[in-house]
Amino acid sequence: MPIKDKSKYPPDWKFISLRERHRAGNKCELCQATNHQAHPITGSKVILTVHHIQYLEGPENNAYPNLIVLCQRCHNRLDLGMRIRNARETRKTKTAPLDNLLNIKKLS
């Protein structure tokens, strides 16, 4: 999952990302899908990304053991738990005002 606050990335992130994709042979390190080719399972065009394994450490840890090159499918699968948690939090903040209004009406 991309880190929304781009200021957390180092100034040379583009170089780091390119270096990691080159290290990985321009292939997803989990499923071996090749960059800019049709994905063997989904058929969609592969765009490789560089994923921080220890995401909670943030993009400050850009050492090789903390980075892995992934296709969109593998990246989304790894981030699924975080996406579910974020969606729950978003729903809570969106429904909180409505819940408060309903509670007020119940008390009246």
C-alpha positions, 0 to 999 in steps of 0.5 A: 500500500503506498504511503500517502505522506510522500515526504516520508520517502527519501529524496532518492526513492526513485533510484532505490525503487529502480535498483530493487526492480533491477535486483529482482530481475524486473519480476515479482519476487512472489509470483515471477510476473514480468514487469510490463507484460501480461500477468500470467493469472489476471492477464492485466499489464504488470506494473512492479512496485517496491513494498516495505516488508516492515511497513510500520517502520515506514519508508525510512528503512530502505535497506534490502532486507526490508524491500521486496518487489511485487506485482499489483496482485501480490502487493494487494494480497499482502496489504489485504489485512491493512486495507481491511483495518483501514476500511473499518476505521474509515467506516467508523469515522463516517458512521460516528456522527450518524450513530450519535444522532440516532442515540440522541433521537432514542433519548428524546 
